[in-house]
Amino acid sequence: MLHLVPDQIVLWEWLAFAVRWTHVITAIAWIGSSFYFVALDLGLTKAPGLPKGAHGEEWQVHGGGFYHINKYLVAPDRMPEHLTWFKWESYATWLSGAALLMVVYWAGANLYLIDTAKADLATWQAILISAGSLALGWLIYDTLCKSPLGETPTVLMLLLFVALVAMGWGYTQVFTGRAALLHLGAFTATIMTANVFFIIMPNQRIVVADLKAGRAPDPKFGKIAKLRSTHNNYLTLPVIFLMLSNHYPLAFASQYNWLIAALIFLMGVTIRHFFNTMHARKGMLWWTWAVTVVLFIMVMWLSSAGLNQDRLDQAEARPLTPVETRFAEAEGFGQVSDIVMGRCSMCHAREPGYEGIYHAPKGVFLETPADIAKYAREIYIQSGLTNAMPPANVTFMEPEERAQVIRWFRQAGGADLAELQPPH
């Protein structure tokens, strides 16, 4: 019989998709405007006849027209009637990212966030650490920037790098590898958006208010904003890598994942330094690409040298959680286990047997009853409700087998989202 009303799992998946889509769209807008203004700022040139107070100008061509842009270090003599503020791109990116964190990692804490082998946390404890660490990171960073270290940007940047590496290591001691790298990205992105919300925008409002009141704005506010903007510029590329890392087990499943993240932060510096120098018309620093390649080779070596996964005998001996037990005891589990073993386990194995597959996709193993019960939701979505798995149906999974997966999952009550995520 056709199932006309979507179950909660389907609705939740579409909610996650919608939030992720929003997050990607807003991130494109934020990163695009950020990179554009950095390049614009670095490319400004002095020219005769600049308006009073103008620091430099830039001529650009785009979309069939020419643009003539002047930059004022403090502000023009007269405040224009229309002033565009670039802030909502940043705010929307962070808010949608926070929502995605809640939908995927908080709601799915037992599967994606908590690693009982590292810390046997209750769901509420894991969520508290997750949210609290993001707030704490901003407070520490902001304190450092407002200290005398703010006058020595290079030293401050080195301390920020050390803090990020330390946080990466700390996350790996508590959360799953996938969640650790994702949280390090969220930790960094929180600093970036907080820079916009708490520092850059308020300083710009002070300048605007002074102009409207006829007062001469203090140049220090522009200097402070410039420091935070520079940090955001160098942190952007590593954040993108960390947000994508959950799709690549070689990045997050390595016992050296925190060192991989550290090298990625350095790669962000070398790549941005090349483009920043180029946009400032100071030449092409090709050596930065050589350094980037060496760093990436080190990343690849660390990923393969430290791939962190349990052995098959350990997986077979592992006791089932209450949620897994419910799926393992549900009617039809035996048949579904046979289906998964025959159609999926050659790829989703600790030592894959399918030609060309060297590591289980997304680090998902489907070799034991405990494995199958653990990933019941993913099996239901990927090979029951949809034909996503096996890819291109290379193992010839039959429609009746997919129907069996659906019956088993619903028989276990898995379609009820509230039942799927009980207290840990």
C-alpha positions as CSV (number, residue, x, y, z in Angstrom):
1,M,0.0,0.0,0.0
2,L,1.3,3.5,-0.9
3,H,2.5,5.4,2.1
4,L,0.9,8.8,1.4
5,V,1.8,10.7,4.6
6,P,5.6,11.2,5.1
7,D,6.9,9.9,8.4
8,Q,8.9,12.0,10.8
9,I,12.2,10.7,9.5
10,V,11.3,12.0,6.0
11,L,10.2,15.3,7.3
12,W,13.3,15.6,9.4
13,E,15.6,14.8,6.5
14,W,13.9,17.5,4.4
15,L,14.3,20.0,7.2
16,A,18.0,19.2,7.4
17,F,18.3,19.6,3.7
18,A,16.5,23.0,3.7
19,V,18.7,24.2,6.6
20,R,21.9,23.0,4.8
21,W,20.8,24.6,1.6
22,T,20.2,27.9,3.4
23,H,23.6,27.6,5.1
24,V,25.4,27.1,1.8
25,I,23.6,30.0,0.1
26,T,24.3,32.4,2.9
27,A,27.9,31.2,3.2
28,I,28.5,31.9,-0.5
29,A,27.1,35.4,0.0
30,W,29.3,36.1,3.0
31,I,32.5,34.6,1.7
32,G,32.0,36.2,-1.7
33,S,31.5,39.7,-0.3
34,S,34.4,39.2,2.2
35,F,36.9,38.0,-0.5
36,Y,35.7,40.8,-2.8
37,F,36.3,43.6,-0.3
38,V,39.7,42.2,0.8
39,A,40.8,42.2,-2.8
40,L,39.3,45.6,-3.4
41,D,41.0,47.0,-0.3
42,L,44.4,45.6,-1.3
43,G,44.1,46.8,-4.8
44,L,43.4,50.5,-4.0
45,T,45.8,53.0,-5.7
46,K,46.7,56.6,-5.0
47,A,45.8,58.9,-7.9
48,P,45.7,62.7,-8.4
49,G,42.4,64.4,-7.9
50,L,41.1,62.1,-5.2
51,P,38.2,63.5,-3.1
52,K,39.2,65.0,0.3
53,G,39.8,62.3,2.8
54,A,39.9,59.5,0.2
55,H,42.7,56.9,0.8
56,G,42.7,55.4,-2.7
57,E,40.6,54.4,-5.7
58,E,39.9,51.4,-7.9
59,W,38.5,51.1,-11.4
60,Q,36.6,47.8,-12.2
61,V,34.6,46.4,-15.0
62,H,31.8,43.9,-14.7
63,G,28.5,43.2,-16.3
64,G,29.0,45.5,-19.2
65,G,29.7,48.6,-17.0
66,F,32.6,50.4,-15.3
67,Y,32.8,51.1,-11.6
68,H,34.9,53.8,-9.9
69,I,35.3,53.2,-6.2
70,N,36.9,55.4,-3.6
71,K,37.8,54.4,-0.1
72,Y,37.8,56.7,2.9
73,L,39.9,55.5,5.9
74,V,37.6,57.3,8.3
75,A,34.6,58.7,6.5
76,P,33.6,61.2,3.9
77,D,32.8,64.8,4.8
78,R,29.1,64.2,4.0
79,M,27.3,61.0,5.0
80,P,25.4,59.7,1.9
81,E,21.6,59.2,2.1
82,H,21.9,55.5,1.2
83,L,24.6,53.4,2.9
84,T,24.8,49.6,2.3
85,W,25.8,47.6,5.4
86,F,27.3,44.2,4.8
87,K,26.3,42.2,7.9
88,W,23.3,40.0,7.2
89,E,25.4,37.6,5.1
90,S,27.5,36.8,8.2
91,Y,24.6,36.6,10.6
92,A,22.5,34.4,8.4
93,T,25.4,32.1,7.8
94,W,26.0,31.6,11.5
95,L,22.3,31.2,12.4
96,S,21.7,28.7,9.7
97,G,24.9,26.8,10.7
98,A,23.8,26.8,14.3
99,A,20.4,25.4,13.2
100,L,22.2,22.7,11.2
101,L,24.4,21.8,14.2
102,M,21.2,21.3,16.3
103,V,19.4,19.3,13.6
104,V,22.2,16.9,12.8
105,Y,24.5,16.7,15.8
106,W,22.3,17.6,18.8
107,A,19.2,15.7,17.6
108,G,21.4,12.9,16.4
109,A,23.8,13.0,19.4
110,N,23.8,9.3,20.1
111,L,25.0,8.6,16.5
112,Y,27.0,11.6,15.4
113,L,28.2,13.5,18.5
114,I,28.8,11.2,21.4
115,D,31.6,8.6,21.4
116,T,31.2,6.5,24.6
117,A,34.7,5.1,24.2
118,K,36.0,8.6,24.8
119,A,33.4,10.1,27.2
120,D,30.2,8.4,28.2
121,L,28.1,11.5,28.1
122,A,24.4,12.0,28.5
123,T,22.8,13.9,25.5
124,W,22.3,17.0,27.5
125,Q,25.9,17.0,28.7
126,A,27.2,16.7,25.1
127,I,25.0,19.5,23.9
128,L,26.2,21.7,26.8
129,I,29.8,21.1,25.9
130,S,29.0,21.8,22.3
131,A,27.3,25.1,22.9
132,G,29.5,26.2,25.8
133,S,32.7,25.6,23.9
134,L,31.6,28.0,21.1
135,A,30.8,30.8,23.5
136,L,34.0,30.2,25.5
137,G,36.1,30.3,22.4
138,W,34.8,33.8,21.5
139,L,35.4,35.1,25.0
140,I,39.0,33.9,25.0
141,Y,39.7,35.2,21.6
142,D,38.1,38.6,22.3
143,T,40.1,39.0,25.5
144,L,43.4,38.3,23.6
145,C,42.5,40.9,20.9
146,K,41.7,43.6,23.5
147,S,44.9,42.9,25.4
148,P,48.2,44.6,24.5
149,L,48.7,41.7,22.1
150,G,46.4,43.5,19.8
151,E,49.3,45.9,19.0
152,T,51.4,42.9,17.8
153,P,49.2,41.2,15.1
154,T,51.7,38.5,14.2
155,V,52.1,37.3,17.8
156,L,48.3,37.5,18.2
157,M,47.8,35.4,15.1
158,L,50.3,32.8,16.4
159,L,48.4,32.6,19.7
160,L,45.1,32.2,17.8
161,F,46.6,29.3,15.9
162,V,47.8,27.6,19.1
163,A,44.3,28.1,20.6
164,L,42.6,26.5,17.6
165,V,45.0,23.5,17.6
166,A,44.4,23.1,21.3
167,M,40.6,23.2,20.8
168,G,40.9,20.7,18.0
169,W,42.7,18.3,20.2
170,G,40.2,18.9,23.0
171,Y,37.2,18.1,20.8
172,T,38.8,14.8,19.8
173,Q,39.0,13.8,23.4
174,V,35.2,14.2,23.9
175,F,33.3,13.8,20.6
176,T,33.4,11.5,17.6
177,G,36.0,12.4,15.0
178,R,33.3,13.7,12.7
179,A,31.8,15.9,15.3
180,A,35.3,17.1,16.5
181,L,36.3,18.6,13.1
182,L,32.8,20.0,12.6
183,H,32.9,21.7,16.0
184,L,36.3,23.1,15.3
185,G,34.8,24.7,12.2
186,A,31.9,26.0,14.2
187,F,34.2,27.3,16.9
188,T,36.2,29.3,14.2
189,A,33.1,30.5,12.4
190,T,31.6,31.7,15.7
191,I,34.7,33.9,16.2
192,M,34.3,35.2,12.7
193,T,30.7,36.2,13.0
194,A,31.1,37.5,16.5
195,N,33.8,39.8,15.1
196,V,31.3,41.2,12.7
197,F,28.4,41.5,15.3
198,F,30.3,42.7,18.4
199,I,33.3,44.6,16.9
200,I,33.2,45.6,13.3
201,M,29.5,46.7,13.0
202,P,29.4,48.6,16.4
203,N,32.6,50.5,15.4
204,Q,31.1,51.4,12.1
205,R,28.0,52.7,13.8
206,I,30.1,54.9,16.1
207,V,31.8,56.4,13.1
208,V,28.4,57.1,11.4
209,A,27.0,58.6,14.6
210,D,30.0,60.9,15.0
211,L,29.6,62.1,11.4
212,K,25.9,62.8,11.8
213,A,26.7,64.7,15.0
214,G,29.4,66.8,13.3
215,R,32.3,65.2,15.2
216,A,35.5,63.9,13.7
217,P,35.5,60.1,14.0
218,D,38.3,58.5,15.8
219,P,40.6,56.4,13.4
220,K,41.1,53.8,16.1
221,F,37.8,52.2,15.4
222,G,38.8,51.5,11.8
223,K,42.1,50.0,13.0
224,I,40.3,47.7,15.4
225,A,37.9,46.5,12.7
226,K,40.7,46.0,10.3
227,L,42.5,43.6,12.7
228,R,39.4,41.5,13.1
229,S,38.6,41.5,9.4
230,T,42.2,40.3,8.7
231,H,41.6,37.3,11.0
232,N,38.4,36.5,9.3
233,N,40.2,36.6,5.9
234,Y,42.7,34.0,6.9
235,L,40.3,31.8,8.7
236,T,37.7,31.4,5.9
237,L,39.3,28.6,3.9
238,P,40.0,26.3,6.9
239,V,36.4,26.7,8.0
240,I,35.2,25.6,4.6
241,F,37.4,22.5,4.8
242,L,36.2,21.6,8.3
243,M,32.6,22.0,7.3
244,L,33.2,19.6,4.3
245,S,35.2,17.1,6.4
246,N,32.2,15.2,7.6
247,H,31.9,13.7,4.1
248,Y,35.5,12.3,4.2
249,P,36.5,9.7,6.8
250,L,40.1,10.0,5.9
251,A,39.9,13.5,7.4
252,F,37.7,12.9,10.5
253,A,38.3,9.2,11.3
254,S,42.1,9.6,11.6
255,Q,43.5,9.6,15.2
256,Y,45.6,12.5,13.9
257,N,42.5,14.5,12.8
258,W,43.4,17.4,15.1
259,L,46.9,17.6,13.5
260,I,45.3,17.5,10.1
261,A,43.1,20.4,11.1
262,A,46.2,22.3,12.3
263,L,47.9,21.8,8.9
264,I,44.7,23.0,7.1
265,F,44.8,26.2,9.1
266,L,48.4,26.7,7.9
267,M,47.3,26.0,4.3
268,G,44.6,28.7,4.7
269,V,47.4,31.1,5.5
270,T,49.6,30.2,2.6
271,I,46.7,30.3,0.1
272,R,45.3,33.6,1.3
273,H,48.8,35.1,1.5
274,F,49.3,34.3,-2.2
275,F,46.0,36.0,-3.2
276,N,46.4,38.9,-0.8
277,T,49.8,39.7,-2.2
278,M,48.6,39.3,-5.8
279,H,45.6,41.7,-5.2
280,A,48.0,44.2,-3.6
281,R,50.0,44.1,-6.8
282,K,53.1,42.9,-5.0
283,G,53.8,40.0,-7.3
284,M,53.0,36.3,-7.4
285,L,54.4,34.4,-4.5
286,W,54.5,31.0,-6.1
287,W,56.5,29.5,-3.2
288,T,53.3,29.6,-1.2
289,W,51.8,27.0,-3.5
290,A,54.8,24.7,-3.0
291,V,54.4,25.1,0.8
292,T,50.7,24.3,0.4
293,V,51.4,21.2,-1.6
294,V,53.9,19.9,1.0
295,L,51.3,20.6,3.8
296,F,48.6,18.7,1.8
297,I,51.0,15.7,1.3
298,M,51.5,15.7,5.1
299,V,47.7,15.7,5.6
300,M,47.3,12.7,3.3
301,W,50.1,10.8,5.1
302,L,48.6,11.5,8.5
303,S,45.1,10.4,7.3
304,S,46.3,7.0,6.2
305,A,48.9,6.5,9.0
306,G,46.3,7.2,11.7
307,L,43.0,5.8,10.4
308,N,41.1,5.1,13.6
309,Q,38.5,2.3,13.4
310,D,37.5,-0.6,15.6
311,R,38.4,-4.1,14.5
312,L,35.8,-6.6,13.3
313,D,36.2,-8.7,16.5
314,Q,35.7,-5.7,18.6
315,A,32.6,-4.7,16.7
316,E,31.2,-8.3,17.1
317,A,31.8,-8.2,20.8
318,R,30.4,-4.7,21.4
319,P,27.1,-4.7,23.4
320,L,24.1,-3.1,21.8
321,T,22.7,0.2,23.1
322,P,19.0,0.3,24.0
323,V,18.1,1.9,20.7
324,E,20.1,-0.7,18.7
325,T,18.5,-3.5,20.7
326,R,15.1,-2.3,19.6
327,F,16.0,-2.5,16.0
328,A,17.9,-5.9,16.4
329,E,14.8,-7.4,18.1
330,A,12.3,-6.1,15.6
331,E,10.5,-8.4,13.2
332,G,12.4,-8.8,10.0
333,F,15.9,-8.0,11.3
334,G,17.3,-11.3,10.2
335,Q,16.2,-10.9,6.7
336,V,17.4,-7.3,6.6
337,S,20.8,-8.4,8.0
338,D,21.1,-10.9,5.1
339,I,20.2,-8.2,2.6
340,V,22.7,-5.7,3.9
341,M,25.4,-8.3,4.2
342,G,24.8,-9.3,0.6
343,R,24.3,-5.9,-1.0
344,C,26.2,-3.4,1.1
345,S,28.9,-4.9,3.3
346,M,31.5,-5.4,0.5
347,C,32.0,-1.6,0.5
348,H,30.9,-0.8,4.0
349,A,33.6,-3.0,5.6
350,R,36.6,-2.4,7.7
351,E,38.6,-3.9,4.8
352,P,36.4,-3.3,1.8
353,G,36.3,-6.1,-0.8
354,Y,34.8,-4.1,-3.7
355,E,37.3,-3.2,-6.3
356,G,38.3,0.5,-6.2
357,I,36.9,1.0,-2.6
358,Y,39.7,1.3,0.0
359,H,37.8,2.8,2.9
360,A,34.2,2.5,3.9
361,P,32.2,5.4,2.5
362,K,31.7,8.0,5.2
363,G,33.2,5.6,7.7
364,V,30.0,3.6,7.9
365,F,30.5,-0.1,8.6
366,L,27.8,-2.7,8.0
367,E,29.4,-6.0,8.8
368,T,27.8,-7.0,12.1
369,P,24.3,-7.0,13.6
370,A,25.4,-4.2,15.9
371,D,26.6,-2.2,12.9
372,I,23.3,-2.7,11.1
373,A,21.2,-1.8,14.1
374,K,23.4,1.3,14.7
375,Y,22.9,2.6,11.2
376,A,19.2,1.6,10.9
377,R,18.1,5.1,10.0
378,E,20.7,5.5,7.3
379,I,19.9,2.1,5.8
380,Y,16.2,3.0,5.8
381,I,16.8,6.3,4.0
382,Q,19.5,5.3,1.6
383,S,18.3,1.9,0.5
384,G,14.7,1.7,1.6
385,L,13.0,5.0,0.9
386,T,15.4,5.9,-1.9
387,N,17.7,4.0,-4.4
388,A,20.8,6.0,-3.3
389,M,22.5,2.9,-2.1
390,P,24.0,0.8,-3.5
391,P,25.2,3.4,-5.9
392,A,23.9,2.8,-9.4
393,N,22.5,-0.4,-7.8
394,V,25.7,-2.2,-8.6
395,T,24.8,-5.1,-6.4
396,F,21.3,-5.5,-7.9
397,M,19.2,-4.8,-4.8
398,E,15.7,-5.9,-5.6
399,P,12.5,-3.7,-5.0
400,E,11.2,-6.4,-2.5
401,E,14.4,-6.1,-0.5
402,R,14.0,-2.4,-0.3
403,A,10.4,-2.9,0.8
404,Q,11.7,-5.4,3.5
405,V,14.0,-2.7,4.9
406,I,11.1,-0.3,5.1
407,R,8.9,-2.8,6.9
408,W,11.6,-3.7,9.4
409,F,12.4,-0.1,10.2
410,R,8.8,0.9,10.7
411,Q,8.1,-2.3,12.7
412,A,10.8,-1.2,15.1
413,G,9.1,2.2,15.5
414,G,12.0,4.0,13.8
415,A,9.7,6.3,11.7
416,D,8.8,8.0,15.0
417,L,11.6,10.5,15.4
418,A,10.9,10.9,19.1
419,E,11.4,7.2,19.6
420,L,14.6,7.3,17.6
421,Q,16.4,9.7,19.9
422,P,15.7,8.6,23.5
423,P,17.8,10.0,26.4
424,H,21.3,8.6,26.4
